[in-house]
Amino acid sequence: MNRLLILPVLLLTLLVGTPAFSADFQKGLTAYNSGDYATALREWTPLAEQGDATAQYKLGVIYQTGRGVLQDYKTAVKWWKLAAEQGDARAQTDLGVFLTRGAGVLQDNIYAHMWFNIAASSGRFKIASKNRDNIAKRMAPSQLEKAQDLARECVRKKYKGC
């Protein structure tokens, strides 16, 4: 009889636990939008550490802008990379921008193009396409070919280890 109860209890626990997860993100978003960056950071950090790509992206923005924390491009890039590896096109685009500029990472047009190309393929961010095309103008044909190969490989690996 106890075995019969395990599955329903487990499902109920998952269903009841899910809104709290979302509520924490929403609480962080409300705080962020009202300028309470300390609360946003406190709410989003555990979510980001648990793998929530949106929270990871938002933490990247917090560190990039220095809202509620010391501005830290390296930490921004860390969070964006984690989100980008989960397919977050915003993080992929911002990662490309920072790779183009060499902010928080070594400057690398090949990887910048790769991330812009991947983000552009989502069709959600026109700026990714524009950035990809602009950086392509500054690249040698061999670099462009390498970037395109890396993008294909990255998509094939579902963005892991790119």
C-alpha positions in Angstrom: 0.0 0.0 0.0 2.9 2.4 0.8 4.3 1.9 -2.7 1.0 3.1 -4.2 1.2 6.3 -2.3 4.8 7.2 -3.3 4.1 8.2 -6.9 1.1 10.5 -6.1 3.0 12.1 -3.2 6.0 12.7 -5.4 3.9 14.2 -8.1 2.1 16.4 -5.7 5.4 17.6 -4.2 6.7 18.5 -7.7 3.5 20.3 -8.6 3.3 22.2 -5.3 7.1 23.1 -5.4 7.0 24.5 -8.9 5.1 27.7 -8.2 7.6 28.6 -5.5 10.4 28.3 -8.0 8.5 30.7 -10.4 7.5 33.0 -7.6 11.1 33.5 -6.5 12.0 34.5 -10.0 9.0 36.9 -10.2 9.9 38.3 -6.8 13.4 39.0 -8.1 12.0 40.5 -11.3 9.7 42.8 -9.4 12.6 43.9 -7.2 14.9 44.4 -10.1 12.3 46.6 -11.9 11.8 48.7 -8.8 15.6 49.2 -8.4 16.0 46.8 -5.5 18.9 45.0 -7.0 20.0 43.3 -3.7 16.7 41.5 -3.5 16.9 40.5 -7.2 20.4 39.2 -6.6 19.2 37.2 -3.5 16.3 35.7 -5.3 18.0 34.9 -8.6 21.3 33.5 -7.4 19.9 30.3 -6.0 17.8 29.8 -9.1 20.8 30.4 -11.4 22.9 28.0 -9.4 20.2 25.4 -9.8 20.4 25.9 -13.6 17.6 28.4 -14.4 18.8 30.0 -17.7 16.7 33.1 -17.3 18.0 33.8 -13.8 21.5 33.1 -15.1 21.0 35.7 -17.9 19.6 38.2 -15.5 22.5 37.8 -13.1 24.8 38.4 -16.1 23.0 41.7 -16.7 23.3 42.7 -13.0 27.1 42.1 -13.1 27.5 43.7 -16.5 25.8 46.9 -15.3 27.0 46.9 -11.7 23.5 47.2 -10.3 23.7 46.2 -6.6 27.2 44.7 -7.1 30.6 45.8 -8.2 30.6 45.8 -12.0 32.3 42.5 -13.0 32.4 41.6 -16.7 34.1 38.2 -16.0 31.2 37.2 -13.7 28.7 38.5 -16.2 30.3 36.3 -18.9 30.2 33.3 -16.6 26.5 33.6 -16.1 25.8 34.3 -19.8 27.9 31.3 -20.8 25.8 29.1 -18.6 22.6 30.5 -20.0 23.9 30.4 -23.6 24.7 26.7 -23.2 21.0 26.2 -22.4 20.0 27.9 -25.6 19.2 31.4 -24.2 19.5 33.6 -27.3 19.8 36.8 -25.3 22.8 35.3 -23.4 24.3 34.1 -26.7 24.0 37.6 -28.2 25.5 39.3 -25.1 28.3 36.7 -25.0 29.0 37.5 -28.6 29.2 41.3 -27.8 31.6 40.7 -25.0 33.8 38.4 -27.1 33.8 41.1 -29.8 35.0 43.7 -27.4 37.2 41.5 -25.2 35.3 42.5 -22.1 35.6 39.9 -19.3 37.1 37.4 -21.8 39.8 37.4 -24.4 38.7 39.2 -27.6 37.8 36.5 -30.2 35.9 37.3 -33.4 35.5 33.6 -34.3 33.7 32.7 -31.2 31.8 36.0 -31.2 30.5 35.1 -34.7 29.7 31.6 -33.6 27.5 32.9 -30.7 25.9 35.6 -32.9 25.2 33.0 -35.6 23.6 30.6 -33.1 21.5 33.4 -31.5 20.4 34.6 -35.0 19.2 31.2 -35.9 16.6 31.4 -33.2 15.0 34.2 -35.2 14.2 36.2 -32.0 16.9 38.8 -32.0 17.5 40.8 -35.1 20.5 42.4 -33.5 22.3 39.0 -33.4 22.0 38.8 -37.2 23.3 42.3 -37.6 26.2 41.8 -35.2 27.1 38.5 -37.0 27.1 40.2 -40.4 29.1 43.2 -39.1 31.8 41.0 -37.5 32.0 38.8 -40.6 33.2 41.9 -42.6 36.3 42.0 -40.3 37.1 38.3 -40.6 39.2 36.4 -43.1 37.4 33.7 -45.1 39.2 31.0 -43.1 38.1 32.5 -39.8 34.5 32.8 -41.1 34.6 29.1 -42.1 35.9 28.1 -38.7 33.2 30.2 -36.9 30.5 28.5 -39.0 31.9 25.1 -38.4 32.0 25.8 -34.6 28.4 27.0 -34.7 27.2 23.8 -36.4 29.1 21.7 -34.0 27.8 23.7 -31.0 24.2 23.3 -32.1 24.8 19.6 -32.7 26.1 19.3 -29.1 23.0 21.2 -27.9 25.3 24.2 -26.9 27.3 22.2 -24.3 31.0 22.8 -24.2 31.0 25.6 -26.8 
